[in-house]
């Protein structure tokens, strides 16, 4: 029983008892699927574990700076079994953050995929050993050489692997996952075997899969704790898993792989919706009218209300085609990482795709609550996981406690103590409500931290400070919360106003774009400012746009320039 498992060592043994699966893990190489059977996966992990142990990595931090693939999962699993500490890093983070994380985690070795990554890592710490998984670097240690080393050890010491597994304890530190902080620098979340395994167990309670009939398509970064935890859950079921080579290819892969389950972020669903609508509207007036009726019905109808003849008709001629465009076999999509709009939630449920919104954060490994089959309520993030407790503090903040709560922040006891109180409650920083049925709804954020609709955290203050420091602006306001990208409202400094009075001036627009381009180089890709609007009118305290301390009254200013903000997001839902 998986419920009796508390470490990845025990989970490894459990996997060995599951039926063979010839398409257990799959990724694209030269546009062809490379398949890895379950037995091959287990054997490769065994050899890598032995090789990693021989390298003396027990208790050492090892970075994974590579794209999601079969190799990513195998290396991660072997690191955890060898007693090393796996540190997954995003491949597209800013140089500043990558260097910080390499130093903060005291990385001794990093698995990389490009010369540029290796160069940046070496600049952060020239003692870090880089292992190129694509074997393009002739002077670098390769995966193949590690596998050969593991085979040799296994042959000479056949009991060594079992000895290593026996040394793994539930409370052992297994990974450090970096998450954004309000200061602009990320924080390293320390998680144990028990933290992650408890999530796998609770996920299995809410969602049921059959390895014979279910398959998953994975396209989210495995450096993100949400997809990584879900990946290990998929593995625990023995089902087939397919890795997308590029998020841009998800549509084609859905139609070729025909997965039954997929984890998503709201931004992807927004893009899918927009693309569906645009393509469906191609045609004559009668077809366009039909599509308008179908989409309006799907956006507004209560999903669990009995279907009438119109719904049945629309399903046959419209919704069935939409399901086919998503592969035709999807029976479940689980959304996390950011808030999902009620309209979008209703739409997918009404076209026949079971969609479930969840909520969590890295510090909780990550899921705290989630909607699931037979307990799905639009406008909420579902009920808490079985082994997780939740409550609302006096100030409205959501608190959580349970086996998934992190050990603490790496090298940051002060932040840990401020986040987890003496009774073990994690202070999420989010405001929430819990209804009489136990469904949790997130109502706002206590912390001054925004989140894009793709689930990435952005420090609004940090970006605004960079803009203010440029000397060009008197006031700035960053918008990006639950939006697909970041935009800015900008008030020119008084000295600049003397030179420019026309917001459409080509010279002014060119100057501002140059300033923003320079600032964007200091930001992660999801934080980059994509558009801006210049404010030339005088904002005053009397009008409610400025506080007595001469700071922007954020809510009032956003409301005042709502049309201008929406214009910057035109074409995106």
C-alpha positions in Angstrom: 0.0 0.0 0.0 1.4 3.4 -1.0 -0.1 4.9 2.2 2.6 3.1 4.2 5.4 4.8 2.2 7.4 7.7 3.7 10.5 8.0 1.5 11.4 7.8 -2.2 13.5 4.8 -1.3 10.3 2.9 -0.3 8.5 4.3 -3.3 11.3 2.9 -5.5 10.7 -0.5 -4.2 6.9 -0.1 -4.6 7.4 0.8 -8.3 9.3 -2.4 -8.8 6.2 -4.4 -7.9 4.0 -2.6 -10.5 3.4 -4.2 -13.9 5.8 -3.4 -16.7 5.0 -0.4 -18.9 7.0 -0.2 -22.2 6.1 3.5 -22.6 6.5 4.6 -19.0 8.5 7.8 -19.8 8.6 9.4 -23.3 10.2 12.5 -24.8 11.0 13.8 -28.2 14.5 13.4 -29.8 14.9 14.6 -33.4 11.0 14.8 -33.6 10.8 11.1 -32.7 9.5 9.7 -29.4 12.2 8.1 -27.3 10.6 5.5 -25.0 11.8 4.3 -21.6 10.2 1.2 -20.0 9.5 1.2 -16.3 12.2 -1.5 -15.8 14.7 0.6 -17.7 13.8 3.6 -15.6 14.4 1.7 -12.4 17.7 0.2 -13.6 19.0 3.5 -14.8 18.1 5.2 -11.5 19.9 2.4 -9.6 23.1 2.9 -11.6 23.0 6.6 -11.3 22.3 6.4 -7.5 25.4 4.2 -7.1 27.5 6.6 -9.2 26.3 9.7 -7.3 27.1 8.0 -4.0 30.6 7.2 -5.3 31.1 10.9 -6.2 30.6 11.7 -2.5 27.4 13.7 -3.1 25.5 12.6 0.0 24.4 15.7 1.9 25.6 17.9 -1.0 23.5 20.3 -3.1 23.3 19.3 -6.8 21.7 21.6 -9.3 19.5 20.6 -12.2 19.6 23.3 -14.9 18.1 21.3 -17.8 14.8 21.1 -19.7 12.2 18.6 -18.7 12.8 15.1 -20.1 13.3 11.5 -19.2 16.8 12.4 -18.0 15.6 15.1 -15.7 13.3 12.7 -13.9 16.0 10.0 -13.7 18.7 12.3 -12.3 16.3 13.9 -9.8 15.2 10.5 -8.5 18.7 9.1 -8.3 19.9 12.3 -6.4 17.2 11.7 -3.8 18.0 8.0 -3.4 21.8 8.7 -3.1 21.2 11.1 -0.1 22.1 14.2 -2.2 20.0 17.3 -2.2 18.4 18.0 -5.5 18.2 21.7 -6.4 16.1 22.3 -9.6 16.6 25.6 -11.2 14.7 27.3 -14.1 16.6 27.4 -17.3 15.3 30.9 -18.2 15.8 32.8 -14.9 17.9 36.0 -14.9 21.6 35.8 -14.6 21.4 37.6 -11.3 19.0 35.1 -9.8 20.9 32.1 -11.2 24.2 33.3 -9.7 22.4 34.0 -6.3 20.9 30.5 -6.2 24.2 28.8 -7.1 25.9 30.6 -4.2 23.1 30.5 -1.7 22.6 26.7 -2.1 26.4 26.1 -2.1 26.1 24.0 -5.2 29.0 21.6 -5.8 27.8 20.1 -9.1 25.3 21.2 -11.8 23.7 19.3 -14.6 23.5 21.6 -17.6 22.5 21.7 -21.2 24.2 24.7 -22.7 27.6 26.3 -22.6 26.0 29.6 -21.6 24.5 28.0 -18.5 27.8 26.4 -17.5 29.6 29.8 -18.1 27.2 31.7 -15.8 27.5 29.0 -13.1 31.3 29.1 -13.3 31.1 32.9 -12.9 29.1 32.4 -9.7 31.4 29.8 -8.4 34.3 28.4 -10.5 34.6 25.4 -8.2 31.2 24.0 -9.4 31.5 20.9 -11.6 29.3 21.1 -14.6 27.9 17.9 -16.3 26.6 18.3 -19.8 23.7 15.9 -20.3 23.9 16.3 -24.1 27.5 15.2 -24.1 28.5 18.2 -26.3 31.4 19.2 -23.9 34.4 16.9 -24.6 36.1 17.8 -21.3 33.0 17.4 -19.1 31.8 14.4 -17.2 28.8 12.8 -19.0 25.7 10.8 -18.0 27.1 7.8 -20.0 30.3 7.7 -17.9 28.2 8.0 -14.7 26.0 5.1 -15.8 29.1 3.0 -16.6 30.5 3.8 -13.2 27.3 2.7 -11.5 27.2 -0.6 -13.5 30.7 -1.4 -12.3 29.8 -0.7 -8.7 26.6 -2.7 -8.9 28.6 -5.7 -10.3 31.3 -5.5 -7.6 28.9 -4.7 -4.7 25.4 -6.0 -5.6 24.2 -5.2 -2.0 25.4 -1.6 -2.1 22.2 -0.1 -3.6 20.0 -1.7 -0.9 22.3 -0.4 1.8 21.9 3.1 0.4 18.1 2.9 0.3 18.1 1.7 3.9 20.0 4.9 5.0 17.2 7.2 3.7 15.0 8.6 6.5 11.6 10.4 6.1 12.9 13.7 7.7 16.0 13.8 5.5 16.4 17.0 3.4 15.7 15.9 -0.2 15.5 19.1 -2.2 15.8 22.9 -2.1 13.3 24.6 -4.3 13.7 28.4 -4.9 10.7 30.7 -5.0 10.5 34.4 -5.5 10.6 36.8 -2.6 9.4 40.4 -2.1 13.0 41.7 -2.1 13.5 40.5 -5.7 15.8 37.7 -4.6 14.4 34.1 -4.4 14.2 32.0 -1.2 15.2 28.4 -1.0 12.5 26.2 0.4 13.8 23.1 2.1 11.7 20.0 1.7 12.0 16.5 3.1 11.2 13.0 1.7 8.1 13.0 4.0 7.0 16.4 2.7 6.9 15.3 -0.9 5.7 11.7 -0.3 2.7 13.0 1.8 1.6 15.0 -1.2 1.8 12.0 -3.5 -0.3 10.0 -1.0 -3.0 12.8 -0.7 -3.1 13.4 -4.4 -3.8 9.7 -4.9 -6.7 10.0 -2.5 -8.4 12.8 -4.5 -7.6 11.5 -8.0 -7.8 8.0 -9.3 -5.8 6.7 -12.3 -5.4 3.4 -14.1 -2.0 2.7 -15.6 -3.6 0.6 -18.3 -5.8 3.4 -19.7 -4.4 6.7 -18.4 -1.6 8.7 -19.9 -0.3 12.2 -19.1 1.2 15.0 -21.2 3.6 17.2 -19.2 4.7 20.6 -20.5 5.2 22.7 -17.3 8.7 23.2 -16.0 9.8 20.5 -13.6 11.7 23.1 -11.6 8.3 24.3 -10.5 7.2 22.3 -7.4 3.7 21.8 -8.7 4.6 19.9 -11.9 7.5 18.1 -10.1 5.2 16.8 -7.4 2.6 15.8 -9.9 5.3 14.1 -12.0 6.3 11.9 -9.0 2.6 11.1 -8.5 2.2 10.0 -12.1 5.3 7.8 -11.7 3.8 6.2 -8.6 0.9 5.0 -10.6 3.0 3.3 -13.3 1.1 5.2 -16.1 2.7 6.5 -19.3 4.0 10.1 -19.3 4.9 12.2 -22.3 7.1 15.3 -22.1 6.4 18.2 -24.5 9.5 19.6 -26.2 8.0 23.1 -26.3 4.9 24.6 -24.9 4.2 26.0 -28.4 3.7 22.4 -29.6 1.2 21.4 -26.9 -1.7 21.6 -29.4 -0.1 19.2 -31.9 1.0 16.9 -29.1 -2.5 16.7 -27.6 -3.7 15.4 -31.0 -0.9 12.9 -31.4 -0.5 11.6 -27.9 -4.2 11.7 -26.9 -3.5 12.1 -23.1 -6.2 11.5 -20.5 -4.8 13.9 -17.9 -2.8 17.2 -17.9 -1.8 19.7 -15.3 -2.1 23.3 -16.5 -1.9 26.9 -15.5 -4.7 29.4 -16.2 -2.7 31.2 -18.8 -2.6 28.2 -21.0 -6.4 27.7 -20.7 -6.8 31.4 -21.6 -4.7 30.8 -24.8 -6.6 27.6 -25.6 -9.9 29.4 -25.2 -8.8 32.4 -27.3 -7.4 30.1 -30.1 -10.6 27.9 -30.1 -12.8 31.0 -30.4 -10.7 32.6 -33.1 -10.6 29.4 -35.2 -14.2 28.6 -34.7 -15.3 32.1 -35.8 -13.8 31.5 -39.3 -16.6 31.0 -41.6 -19.9 32.5 -42.8 -22.4 34.5 -40.8 -24.5 31.5 -39.8 -21.4 29.6 -38.5 -20.3 32.7 -36.5 -23.7 33.1 -35.0 -23.7 29.4 -34.0 -20.3 29.8 -32.3 -21.3 32.9 -30.5 -24.3 31.1 -29.1 -22.2 28.0 -28.2 -19.5 30.0 -26.4 -22.0 32.2 -24.6 -23.9 29.1 -23.3 -20.6 27.4 -22.2 -19.5 30.6 -20.4 -22.8 31.0 -18.4 -24.5 27.7 -17.9 -24.2 26.0 -14.4 -22.2 22.9 -15.4 -24.2 20.5 -13.3 -27.6 21.6 -14.5 -29.4 18.9 -16.6 -28.8 19.3 -20.3 -31.6 20.4 -22.5 -32.1 19.7 -26.2 -30.0 22.9 -27.1 -27.1 21.7 -25.0 -27.2 18.3 -26.6 -27.3 19.9 -30.1 -24.4 22.3 -29.3 -22.4 19.4 -27.9 -22.8 17.4 -31.1 -21.9 20.1 -33.5 -19.6 22.4 -31.5 -18.3 21.1 -28.2 -17.3 17.7 -29.5 -15.1 19.4 -32.1 -13.5 21.4 -29.3 -12.7 18.3 -27.3 -11.2 16.7 -30.4 -8.9 19.7 -30.8 -7.6 18.8 -27.3 -6.9 15.2 -28.3 -10.3 13.8 -27.8 -9.3 11.7 -24.7 -8.9 14.2 -21.9 -10.9 13.2 -18.9 -9.2 15.5 -16.4 -7.2 18.8 -16.3 -5.9 20.1 -13.0 -5.2 23.8 -12.8 -2.8 25.4 -10.4 -0.2 28.2 -10.0 -2.7 31.1 -10.3 -6.3 32.0 -9.9 -8.7 30.6 -12.6 -11.6 32.8 -13.7 -15.1 31.5 -13.0 -16.1 32.0 -16.7 -13.1 29.9 -17.9 -13.8 27.3 -15.3 -17.5 27.0 -16.4 -16.5 27.0 -20.1 -14.3 23.9 -19.9 -16.7 22.0 -17.7 -19.6 22.8 -20.0 -17.8 21.6 -23.2 -17.1 18.3 -21.5 -13.6 18.6 -20.0 -13.4 17.9 -16.3 -11.4 20.8 -14.9 -10.2 21.1 -11.2 -8.7 24.2 -9.6 -6.3 23.8 -6.8 -4.2 26.0 -4.6 -0.9 25.8 -2.8 2.6 27.2 -2.6 6.1 25.9 -2.6 6.3 26.1 1.2 3.5 23.5 1.4 5.1 21.0 -1.1 2.9 22.5 -2.7 -0.8 21.7 -2.6 -3.0 22.8 0.3 -6.4 22.3 -1.3 -7.9 21.2 -4.6 -11.2 20.5 -6.3 -11.6 16.9 -7.5 -14.2 14.5 -8.9 -17.4 14.6 -7.0 -16.3 17.6 -5.0 -15.9 20.5 -7.5 -17.1 24.0 -6.8 -16.5 26.9 -9.2 -15.1 30.0 -7.5 -13.1 27.9 -5.0 -9.9 26.0 -4.8 -11.6 23.0 -3.3 -11.3 21.3 0.1 -8.0 20.8 1.9 -5.8 17.7 1.3 -6.7 14.8 3.8 -3.6 15.2 5.9 -3.5 19.0 5.8 -5.3 21.2 8.3 -6.5 24.7 7.4 -7.9 27.7 9.2 -8.5 31.4 8.8 -6.5 33.7 11.1 -8.2 36.8 12.7 -6.8 39.0 9.9 -8.3 36.8 7.2 -5.0 35.0 6.3 -5.1 31.4 5.3 -3.0 29.1 7.6 -2.1 25.5 6.9 -0.5 22.7 8.9 0.5 19.2 8.0 3.2 16.8 6.7 3.7 18.8 3.6 4.8 22.0 5.3 8.5 22.8 4.5 11.4 22.3 6.9 12.2 26.0 6.4 14.0 28.5 4.2 17.6 27.7 3.4 20.0 30.0 5.1 17.1 32.2 6.3 15.9 31.4 9.8 14.4 34.8 10.2 12.1 34.3 7.2 11.3 30.8 8.4 10.2 32.0 11.8 8.1 34.7 10.3 6.3 32.2 8.0 5.8 29.2 10.3 4.6 29.9 13.8 5.4 28.0 17.0 2.4 25.8 16.6 3.5 24.7 13.1 1.0 26.8 11.1 2.3 28.0 7.8 1.2 31.6 7.1 0.4 31.6 3.4 0.3 35.4 2.9 -3.0 34.9 1.1 -6.4 36.1 2.4 -9.2 33.4 2.1 -12.6 32.2 3.2 -13.8 28.7 4.0 -17.5 28.0 3.4 -19.8 25.6 5.4 -18.8 22.7 3.1 -15.1 23.2 3.6 -14.4 24.8 0.2 -11.6 27.3 0.3 -11.7 30.5 -1.8 -8.7 32.9 -2.1 -9.9 36.5 -1.8 -6.7 38.4 -2.0 -3.0 38.8 -1.0 -1.7 39.9 2.4 1.8 40.2 1.1 2.9 42.8 -1.4 3.5 40.2 -4.0 1.7 39.7 -7.3 1.3 36.6 -9.4 0.8 36.5 -13.2 -1.8 34.3 -14.8 1.0 31.8 -15.6 1.6 31.3 -11.9 4.9 33.2 -11.6 5.5 35.6 -8.7 6.5 39.1 -9.4 7.8 41.6 -6.9 5.9 44.8 -7.8 7.9 47.0 -5.5 11.2 45.7 -6.9 10.3 46.5 -10.5 8.8 49.9 -9.5 12.0 50.7 -7.6 14.1 49.9 -10.7 12.0 52.2 -12.8 12.1 55.0 -10.2 15.9 54.6 -10.0 16.2 55.3 -13.7 15.6 59.0 -13.0 12.9 59.2 -15.7 9.8 58.8 -13.6 8.1 60.6 -10.7 5.6 57.8 -10.1 5.3 54.3 -11.5 2.7 51.6 -11.1 3.2 48.0 -12.2 0.3 45.9 -13.2 0.5 42.1 -13.6 -1.5 40.4 -10.9 -3.5 37.6 -12.6 -2.5 39.0 -16.0 -0.6 37.3 -18.8 2.3 39.7 -18.6 3.6 42.9 -16.9 2.7 46.4 -18.0 3.4 49.8 -16.5 1.7 53.2 -15.8 4.4 55.9 -15.9 4.4 59.5 -14.8 7.4 61.4 -16.1 9.7 63.2 -13.8 9.1 67.0 -13.7 12.3 67.8 -15.6 11.3 65.4 -18.3 7.9 67.0 -18.6 9.5 70.2 -19.7 11.0 68.5 -22.7 8.0 66.4 -23.7 4.3 67.2 -23.7 3.0 64.7 -26.3 2.6 61.1 -25.2 2.7 60.1 -28.9 6.0 61.7 -29.6 8.2 59.2 -31.4 11.3 60.5 -29.7 9.8 60.2 -26.3 8.5 56.7 -27.0 11.9 55.7 -28.2 13.6 57.0 -25.0 11.1 55.2 -22.7 11.5 51.9 -24.6 15.3 52.2 -24.2 14.9 52.7 -20.5 12.6 49.7 -20.1 14.8 47.5 -22.3 17.7 48.2 -20.0 15.6 47.4 -16.9 14.2 44.3 -18.4 17.7 42.8 -18.6 17.7 42.7 -14.8 14.4 40.8 -14.6 13.2 37.2 -15.2 11.3 36.7 -18.4 7.9 36.7 -16.6 8.7 40.0 -14.9 9.7 41.9 -18.0 7.6 45.0 -18.8 5.8 44.3 -22.1 4.0 47.6 -22.6 3.5 51.0 -20.9 1.2 54.0 -20.8 2.4 57.5 -20.0 0.3 59.6 -17.6 0.5 63.3 -18.3 -2.3 64.6 -16.1 -1.5 65.8 -12.6 -2.6 63.3 -9.9 -3.4 64.8 -6.5 -4.2 63.8 -2.9 -7.5 65.6 -3.2 -8.6 63.4 -6.1 -7.7 60.3 -4.1 -4.9 59.2 -6.5 -2.1 60.1 -4.0 -1.7 59.2 -0.4 -0.7 61.9 2.2 2.9 60.6 1.9 2.7 61.2 -1.9 2.5 57.6 -2.9 0.1 56.3 -5.5 -3.2 55.0 -4.2 -2.9 51.9 -6.3 -6.5 50.8 -6.4 -7.8 54.2 -7.4 -5.2 54.8 -10.0 -5.8 51.4 -11.6 -9.5 52.2 -11.7 -8.9 55.6 -13.2 -6.8 54.2 -16.0 -8.7 51.0 -16.5 -9.3 51.6 -20.2 -5.7 52.3 -20.8 -4.6 49.2 -18.9 -7.1 47.0 -20.8 -5.9 48.5 -24.1 -2.4 47.2 -23.3 -3.9 43.7 -22.9 -6.0 43.9 -26.0 -6.2 40.5 -27.7 -5.6 38.6 -24.4 -8.4 37.3 -22.2 
